[in-house]
Amino acid sequence: MIYRDFKGQKLSQLGFGCMRFASDPETGEIDQAKVNAMFDLAIREGVNYFDTAYPYLGGKSEIAMAEGLSRYPRESYYLADKFPGHSLTGPIDNIALFNVSLRKCRTDYFDFYLLHNVTEWSVQFYESEEYHIIPDLLQMKKEGKIRYFGFSCHAGPDMLDAFLTRHEGVFDFVQIQLNYLDWTMQDAKEKCDIIRKHGLGIWGMEPVRGGKLAVLPESEKAKLRALRERGVGGDGAASDCGGFGGASGLAADGGAAEPSDASYAFRFLQDLPGVTVILSGMNEVFQVEDNLRTFREENPLSGEERSVLLDIAENLKKGVPCTACRYCCDGCPMELDIPYLLQCYNDYKFATTMTPSMRIDALSEDKRPSACIGCGQCMHACPQGIDVPSALAELAEMYEKGPHWGDVVAQRAKSIEDDLK
């Protein structure tokens, strides 16, 4: 197992994300036997970092994780949880909710505790004096109930840097969406630079982009296969069966199967400066087996492998080639932040998620895509020749259709209210 040092703590670089446990589609009950089997395998092979959050799986993730870990000494693993400030509809007793998570996780402290999902929209609640979330959680840290304090973030680079600057010295680490697609599509490269500038640890989430980088189109798989056929890169750790079964263990003829698409995605992150933990939301034993092979030992990508992955990322994108030069902004009569909006557009075009919706929620009505009057000034200024008005009109339509974060908050608020009774 690859380990990384963080303030004297030896953390497995592969972290077990507990957001995607298999569950019964009708009852929603988690398959605890499968969770236990995955944990047993992961722990036996050296994984010691487990990550959950209050709202995961309708509040059941914390409970299932705690059950799976209850058979091991508390000091043998690191436990991470998150405070759902992005799901509140008003001020609550923050410490009481924090204690709910402690009880559900069967512990009296969290090794790592995060503000959940700091974005351009949710930052108003996290920084609100009325909500006083950060001061309350810092008190928990002072009392030893939080060892290391951080936050997960889906915001853009500017907001991330501004937030860290306003709270210099408060946080120990930042968790961002980090994979070879979002290296450019969500400015993950720039975000890593910002986090390092502030001297904090980098935690990577969504390394295979919700599974989309774990099963590539055949045309893109062929590019990786061609590299291996030419002997480019070292893939011993990824292809060594090492006693495991599963999708990339042994081929039908008994030889080693080719490395999985997921293994390349993880290796892209493994040697990035400052990246301490890479979280994988595993829900099947074969996924645990495959990831353990990839993280058994250091196996850096070659320069050519990295270049091919970035080429694959460009081919997977379905949006517009905005370079954020901002020429389009200079003459916009509505003073729209067009690169910001086009980044949301590209995110939507790749996959429908809540992230771009939340980022648009943070804008006033007169700065949202629907405010575009279609004058075409931006098209004439764009060096890439992007039809900006058409893209913004489509973005406005996608945003209107949803999903909308407000609907999720309304559901979660009821759970929080019930837990605090």
Legacy VTK file of the C-alpha trace (Angstrom):
# vtk DataFile Version 3.0
C-alpha trace
ASCII
DATASET POLYDATA
POINTS 421 float
0.000 0.000 0.000
1.174 3.501 -0.860
1.173 5.742 2.211
1.504 9.499 2.510
2.604 11.414 5.593
0.253 14.141 6.802
1.370 16.043 9.882
2.977 12.897 11.268
0.039 10.611 10.392
0.620 7.689 8.008
-2.426 7.701 5.710
-3.137 5.159 3.004
-3.253 7.108 -0.234
-6.259 5.020 -1.245
-9.178 6.209 0.867
-12.428 4.267 1.093
-15.342 6.526 0.143
-18.611 5.408 1.744
-21.110 7.186 -0.515
-21.917 4.349 -2.915
-22.569 1.221 -0.830
-24.779 -1.308 -2.594
-28.357 -1.233 -1.326
-31.721 -2.822 -1.989
-33.419 -0.739 -4.721
-36.836 -1.127 -3.077
-36.066 -0.680 0.628
-32.858 1.316 0.439
-31.289 -1.012 3.007
-27.527 -1.285 2.649
-25.972 -4.696 1.988
-24.009 -4.830 5.243
-22.426 -8.191 4.478
-20.906 -6.735 1.318
-19.703 -3.646 3.201
-18.016 -5.886 5.776
-16.369 -8.007 3.083
-15.028 -4.930 1.280
-13.731 -3.424 4.514
-12.065 -6.681 5.566
-10.203 -6.901 2.268
-9.252 -3.218 2.225
-8.022 -3.197 5.809
-6.082 -6.429 5.376
-4.230 -4.840 2.455
-3.457 -1.604 4.304
-6.284 0.874 3.704
-6.757 2.959 6.848
-8.792 6.007 5.736
-12.610 5.876 5.616
-14.751 8.806 4.482
-18.472 9.368 4.984
-20.882 12.288 5.404
-24.073 12.961 7.341
-26.395 12.885 4.276
-24.814 9.992 2.354
-27.305 7.273 1.405
-30.152 8.989 3.212
-28.202 9.088 6.477
-27.437 5.353 6.422
-23.797 5.527 5.314
-22.486 6.558 8.739
-24.303 3.645 10.359
-23.152 1.027 7.841
-19.584 2.291 7.950
-19.559 2.184 11.743
-20.865 -1.380 11.718
-18.165 -2.445 9.270
-15.397 -0.806 11.278
-16.697 -1.878 14.703
-14.749 -5.143 14.446
-11.439 -3.263 14.399
-9.652 -1.185 17.074
-10.580 2.505 16.780
-6.924 3.530 16.722
-6.228 1.316 13.682
-8.042 3.527 11.169
-8.753 7.174 10.375
-12.356 8.330 10.229
-13.577 11.309 8.166
-17.054 12.842 8.272
-18.682 16.071 7.071
-20.984 18.773 8.425
-23.959 19.447 6.090
-23.990 23.233 6.204
-24.929 23.254 2.530
-28.187 21.443 3.401
-29.532 23.806 6.057
-32.584 26.022 5.656
-31.819 28.051 8.772
-29.557 28.148 11.836
-29.539 24.989 13.973
-27.706 23.634 17.001
-24.515 22.747 15.118
-22.905 20.923 18.016
-25.991 18.798 18.583
-25.910 17.697 14.934
-22.176 17.048 15.196
-22.882 14.801 18.173
-25.524 12.928 16.163
-22.793 11.961 13.693
-20.477 10.933 16.523
-23.166 8.592 17.853
-23.994 7.138 14.456
-20.297 6.529 13.783
-19.817 4.952 17.251
-16.890 7.186 18.112
-16.068 10.082 20.394
-13.860 11.932 17.897
-13.275 12.343 14.159
-9.759 12.200 12.818
-10.778 14.374 9.873
-13.878 16.555 9.740
-14.994 18.681 6.830
-17.406 21.427 5.907
-19.433 19.643 3.237
-19.467 21.154 -0.237
-18.292 24.741 0.006
-19.397 26.461 -3.219
-20.184 29.947 -4.429
-23.716 29.293 -3.172
-23.138 27.562 0.196
-20.293 29.804 1.370
-22.867 32.362 2.604
-24.072 29.868 5.206
-20.659 28.626 6.240
-19.484 32.193 6.843
-22.729 33.472 8.390
-22.438 34.894 11.893
-26.024 33.782 12.478
-25.240 30.175 11.569
-21.814 30.294 13.367
-20.806 26.941 11.873
-17.045 27.426 11.669
-16.683 28.802 15.249
-18.703 25.882 16.658
-16.630 23.291 14.811
-13.397 24.974 15.832
-14.609 24.592 19.413
-15.037 20.865 18.744
-11.460 20.794 17.491
-10.286 22.610 20.599
-12.015 19.949 22.703
-10.247 17.166 20.774
-13.348 15.890 18.994
-11.864 16.928 15.647
-8.197 16.272 14.987
-7.886 17.840 11.529
-10.331 20.333 10.031
-10.967 20.764 6.319
-13.648 21.242 3.709
-14.801 19.699 0.454
-15.145 22.139 -2.399
-16.848 22.257 -5.791
-16.298 25.982 -6.269
-14.174 27.650 -8.901
-10.551 28.676 -8.282
-11.309 32.318 -7.494
-13.792 31.475 -4.756
-11.510 28.757 -3.354
-8.564 31.137 -3.088
-10.688 33.905 -1.567
-12.198 31.533 1.013
-8.790 30.199 2.052
-7.412 33.731 2.262
-10.254 34.866 4.517
-9.711 31.823 6.756
-5.939 31.561 6.661
-4.707 29.193 9.348
-8.145 27.653 10.036
-8.035 24.573 7.803
-5.627 21.676 7.472
-6.707 20.180 4.137
-9.061 20.664 1.182
-10.955 17.972 -0.721
-11.625 18.714 -4.393
-12.959 16.892 -7.441
-9.727 15.639 -8.972
-9.316 13.507 -12.076
-7.702 13.794 -15.485
-10.911 15.106 -17.077
-11.484 17.841 -14.486
-7.774 18.667 -14.511
-8.793 21.154 -17.193
-12.629 21.058 -17.327
-13.074 22.146 -13.687
-9.661 23.840 -13.311
-8.444 21.169 -10.874
-4.838 21.922 -11.794
-5.259 25.550 -10.742
-7.096 24.508 -7.582
-4.200 22.226 -6.601
-1.799 25.150 -7.073
-3.984 27.324 -4.834
-4.220 24.720 -2.074
-0.461 24.167 -2.125
0.080 27.936 -2.028
-1.848 28.027 1.237
0.231 25.138 2.596
-2.640 22.661 2.946
-3.056 18.992 2.113
-4.936 17.970 -1.039
-7.590 15.260 -0.906
-8.937 14.004 -4.252
-12.538 12.894 -4.749
-14.289 11.565 -7.875
-11.021 10.175 -9.332
-12.983 8.192 -11.943
-15.729 10.834 -12.366
-18.610 8.767 -11.040
-17.405 5.725 -12.985
-17.201 7.427 -16.390
-13.388 7.169 -16.433
-13.555 3.562 -15.245
-15.293 2.376 -18.433
-13.956 4.320 -21.403
-15.345 4.178 -24.948
-13.611 1.531 -27.040
-11.914 4.178 -29.201
-10.216 5.616 -26.103
-9.371 2.214 -24.621
-7.517 1.465 -27.841
-5.142 4.374 -27.203
-4.138 2.916 -23.838
-3.828 -0.543 -25.333
-1.545 0.812 -28.055
0.749 2.271 -25.394
1.053 -1.079 -23.660
1.716 -2.889 -26.925
4.614 -0.501 -27.542
5.885 -1.090 -23.999
5.242 2.498 -22.892
4.985 3.000 -19.122
5.312 0.602 -16.224
2.079 -1.245 -15.495
3.345 -4.050 -13.316
1.430 -2.974 -10.235
-1.786 -2.628 -12.175
-1.581 -5.972 -13.965
-0.029 -8.164 -11.270
-2.864 -10.408 -10.076
-1.321 -10.681 -6.616
-3.792 -13.302 -5.469
-6.861 -11.183 -6.191
-9.691 -12.127 -8.505
-12.012 -9.662 -10.193
-12.191 -7.721 -13.397
-8.475 -7.148 -13.883
-6.984 -10.088 -12.018
-6.409 -13.123 -14.215
-7.227 -13.433 -17.880
-9.058 -16.495 -19.175
-5.782 -18.198 -20.080
-4.404 -17.748 -16.569
-2.123 -14.832 -17.429
-2.323 -11.327 -16.080
-5.210 -9.283 -17.482
-4.602 -5.833 -18.866
-4.770 -2.885 -16.449
-8.220 -1.432 -15.931
-9.243 1.991 -17.211
-9.682 2.997 -13.572
-6.063 2.147 -12.772
-4.856 4.790 -15.238
-7.169 7.375 -13.659
-5.756 6.652 -10.207
-2.152 6.623 -11.389
-2.699 10.075 -12.927
-3.238 11.374 -9.387
-0.808 9.285 -7.373
2.322 11.366 -7.900
0.755 14.834 -8.080
2.552 17.073 -5.550
0.630 17.493 -2.315
-2.040 14.856 -3.015
-2.359 12.896 0.229
-5.587 10.882 -0.053
-7.434 9.699 -3.167
-10.980 8.629 -2.356
-12.734 5.860 -4.223
-16.432 5.146 -3.686
-16.245 1.361 -3.920
-19.409 -0.732 -3.857
-18.233 -4.112 -5.161
-15.444 -6.410 -3.974
-13.871 -6.548 -7.438
-13.484 -2.744 -7.368
-11.640 -2.999 -4.060
-9.402 -5.704 -5.519
-8.588 -3.644 -8.604
-7.845 -0.507 -6.592
-5.630 -2.396 -4.186
-3.534 -3.611 -7.111
-3.134 -0.047 -8.340
-2.130 1.305 -4.918
0.114 -1.565 -3.889
3.265 0.286 -4.898
4.429 3.445 -6.603
3.910 3.198 -10.370
4.121 6.708 -11.862
2.731 7.426 -15.288
5.228 8.024 -18.041
5.076 11.375 -19.787
3.495 9.741 -22.828
0.838 7.977 -20.744
-0.075 11.257 -19.075
-0.270 12.990 -22.448
-2.570 10.293 -23.833
-4.894 10.567 -20.813
-5.200 14.313 -21.286
-5.940 13.704 -24.966
-8.643 11.221 -23.960
-10.074 13.852 -21.616
-10.393 16.331 -24.468
-12.203 13.747 -26.575
-14.654 13.034 -23.745
-15.659 16.656 -23.392
-18.917 17.610 -25.069
-19.056 21.350 -24.510
-17.269 24.361 -25.994
-13.497 25.100 -26.117
-13.520 28.131 -23.806
-10.028 29.141 -22.652
-11.278 31.813 -20.205
-9.408 34.570 -22.019
-12.324 36.851 -21.038
-12.308 38.845 -24.298
-16.051 38.111 -24.441
-16.649 39.889 -21.140
-15.273 43.284 -22.143
-18.211 44.339 -24.302
-21.035 42.317 -22.741
-23.899 44.802 -22.124
-25.225 42.551 -19.311
-21.747 42.237 -17.741
-22.066 38.456 -17.554
-19.164 36.320 -16.390
-19.254 34.312 -19.597
-16.281 31.970 -18.898
-17.873 31.053 -15.549
-21.165 30.274 -17.279
-19.481 28.299 -20.066
-17.670 26.193 -17.487
-21.078 25.359 -15.997
-22.299 24.595 -19.526
-19.412 22.181 -20.173
-20.050 20.467 -16.852
-23.714 19.955 -17.719
-22.850 18.668 -21.204
-20.577 15.965 -19.808
-22.997 14.746 -17.131
-26.065 16.103 -15.365
-25.004 16.794 -11.782
-25.911 19.233 -9.041
-22.591 21.116 -9.150
-23.271 23.517 -12.058
-26.775 24.126 -10.748
-25.413 25.233 -7.370
-22.866 27.499 -9.024
-25.613 29.203 -11.038
-27.787 29.402 -7.905
-25.070 31.617 -6.432
-25.605 34.258 -9.128
-28.185 37.003 -9.026
-30.960 36.742 -11.617
-29.339 39.379 -13.820
-26.078 37.395 -14.020
-27.539 33.996 -14.873
-27.527 32.599 -18.420
-31.149 33.609 -18.948
-30.026 37.262 -18.733
-28.187 36.996 -22.075
-29.908 39.198 -24.669
-28.248 37.450 -27.624
-26.553 40.562 -29.016
-23.620 38.530 -30.398
-20.868 40.866 -29.148
-19.202 37.926 -27.406
-19.139 35.829 -30.598
-17.170 38.490 -32.471
-14.689 38.791 -29.598
-14.158 35.056 -29.039
-10.842 33.759 -30.506
-12.330 30.230 -30.483
-15.372 31.226 -32.512
-17.804 29.953 -29.854
-21.488 30.641 -30.447
-21.867 31.989 -26.916
-25.528 33.127 -27.137
-26.609 29.653 -28.271
-24.591 27.994 -25.512
-26.042 30.303 -22.862
-29.570 29.721 -24.132
-29.029 25.966 -23.877
-27.471 26.396 -20.431
-30.513 28.391 -19.256
-32.744 25.563 -20.445
-30.657 22.853 -18.742
-30.576 24.851 -15.518
-34.337 25.355 -15.614
-34.961 21.628 -16.063
-32.873 20.782 -13.003
-31.991 19.002 -10.872
-32.186 21.806 -8.315
-30.329 21.849 -5.045
-33.232 23.512 -3.255
-35.324 20.373 -3.719
-32.600 18.245 -2.130
-32.205 20.684 0.765
-35.922 20.511 1.539
-35.699 16.718 1.850
-32.541 16.767 3.944
-33.784 19.509 6.237
-36.539 17.177 7.436
-33.964 14.493 8.321
-31.865 17.006 10.221
-34.933 18.234 12.076
-35.846 14.653 13.043
-32.322 13.872 14.224
-32.246 16.934 16.454
-35.512 16.147 18.228
LINES 1 422
421 0 1 2 3 4 5 6 7 8 9 10 11 12 13 14 15 16 17 18 19 20 21 22 23 24 25 26 27 28 29 30 31 32 33 34 35 36 37 38 39 40 41 42 43 44 45 46 47 48 49 50 51 52 53 54 55 56 57 58 59 60 61 62 63 64 65 66 67 68 69 70 71 72 73 74 75 76 77 78 79 80 81 82 83 84 85 86 87 88 89 90 91 92 93 94 95 96 97 98 99 100 101 102 103 104 105 106 107 108 109 110 111 112 113 114 115 116 117 118 119 120 121 122 123 124 125 126 127 128 129 130 131 132 133 134 135 136 137 138 139 140 141 142 143 144 145 146 147 148 149 150 151 152 153 154 155 156 157 158 159 160 161 162 163 164 165 166 167 168 169 170 171 172 173 174 175 176 177 178 179 180 181 182 183 184 185 186 187 188 189 190 191 192 193 194 195 196 197 198 199 200 201 202 203 204 205 206 207 208 209 210 211 212 213 214 215 216 217 218 219 220 221 222 223 224 225 226 227 228 229 230 231 232 233 234 235 236 237 238 239 240 241 242 243 244 245 246 247 248 249 250 251 252 253 254 255 256 257 258 259 260 261 262 263 264 265 266 267 268 269 270 271 272 273 274 275 276 277 278 279 280 281 282 283 284 285 286 287 288 289 290 291 292 293 294 295 296 297 298 299 300 301 302 303 304 305 306 307 308 309 310 311 312 313 314 315 316 317 318 319 320 321 322 323 324 325 326 327 328 329 330 331 332 333 334 335 336 337 338 339 340 341 342 343 344 345 346 347 348 349 350 351 352 353 354 355 356 357 358 359 360 361 362 363 364 365 366 367 368 369 370 371 372 373 374 375 376 377 378 379 380 381 382 383 384 385 386 387 388 389 390 391 392 393 394 395 396 397 398 399 400 401 402 403 404 405 406 407 408 409 410 411 412 413 414 415 416 417 418 419 420
